[in-house]
Amino acid sequence: MVFATKTALSLLGHRVLVLDVERESLNLLLGELVHKTAPQLLEIHGVGVDTARHAARDRRRQPRADRSEAAWAHLCGVVPIQASSGKVSRVRLDRGGDRQANSALWGVVITRLRSDPRTQGLPWSAA
């Protein structure tokens, strides 16, 4: 029983190492593809390969989102929409949109708030 357990754990360990090598090679390939197809996205502070991949995918799926920043915000689900009852005038964030695009945008915003001096001085960056 002990021999079988050790053998199974050894095989699983070797499989994990093989999968790590495969993952790294796929990430390198993905990085090359993103550099070829969307190099302008990688120039934005806080945008890495994964975020650029999501953005490029969303641009292909929703070509109308390239029209303006408002269209892109609507795609990401961060556009303010009216939530007024008649007496009170207020807005809330749209709960729709692509959740992966929203997550990618959130990652860029947090990275910029932490590390970009141009963003750190803005009023909403004080926490």
N, C-alpha and C positions, 0 to 999 in steps of 0.2 A: 504494500500500500504506500509506503514512504517513497519507494523508488518511482512508482507511477506518478505520485504528486510532484516529485522533483522534476521528472521528465516533462510533465505537462507545463509546469512553471517555466522551465527552460525554453520549451518550444514557444510559449507565449511571449517570453522576453525577447527571443530572436525575432518573432513576428513584429513586435513593437518597434524594434530597431529598423527592420526593413520598411515598415510603414512610415517611420520618421524620415528615412532617406527619400522615399517616394513623395512624401508631402513637400519636402524641401525642393526637390526637382520640379514639382508642379508649381510651387510658388515662384521659382525662378522663371519658368516658362510664362506664367501669368504676368509677372513683372515686365518681361520683354514685350508681351502683347499690349499691355497698358501703355508702355512707353512709346510703342509704335502708333497706337490708335488714338490716345488722348494725352499727349505730353503736356498740353496746356493746363490740365487739371492737376498734374503733379507739381506745377510751379506755385500753386496756392499753398500758403503756410497752413500746416495742419492736415493736409490731404496726402494720404499714403496710397499704396497700390490698391488695397482693399476698398478704400473709400472711392477712389477714382474708378475702380471696376464697377461698383454699384452705380455711380453717377453715369458712367458711359452706358451701362445696361439700361438705365432708366431713360436716357436720352434716345436710345433706339426704340424702346417700347412706347414712349410718349414724346414724339417729335414736337408736339405743340408746347412742351415745357421749355423749349429753347427760346421761345418768343420774348420772354421777359423774366425778371426776378420774381414777379408776382405769380406767374405761371409755375415757376420752379417751386415757390413756397407752397402753392396749392398742391402740387404733386407730393411734396414731403409732408403735408398735413400740418403746416405751421402758419397758415394764413389766418389772420383774425376775421371772424365772421360775426355778423350782427346777432345778438342774443337779447334784444330789447323786448320788454313786455308792453310797451306803450307809454308807461309813465317814466320808466328808467331807461336811459340810453347806455348800453354797455356792449362790449364785445367779448368773445371767447375764442380760443384756438379751435380750429377745425379738427375733429377727431378722425377724419377720413385720411385718405392718402396712402402712400406706400410706406409701410412701417420700416422696411429696411433702409429706404432713402432717408426717413426721419432719423433713424439710428445713426446713419453715416453722417448726417448733418450735425446731429448732437455731438458726435465725437470731434468733428472739426471745430465746433464752437467751443467746447471745453478745452481743447488743445490750445486754441488761440487765446482764450481767456487766461490760461496759465502761462503761456510762453511768448506771446506776441505783444511787444510794448505798445503798438498802435491800438490794440484792443483793450489792454489793461487799464487805460486811462478813461474808458467810457463809463457813464454813470451806472449801468447795470452790472459792471464787472466787480463792484464792491460787494463782498459777501460777508 
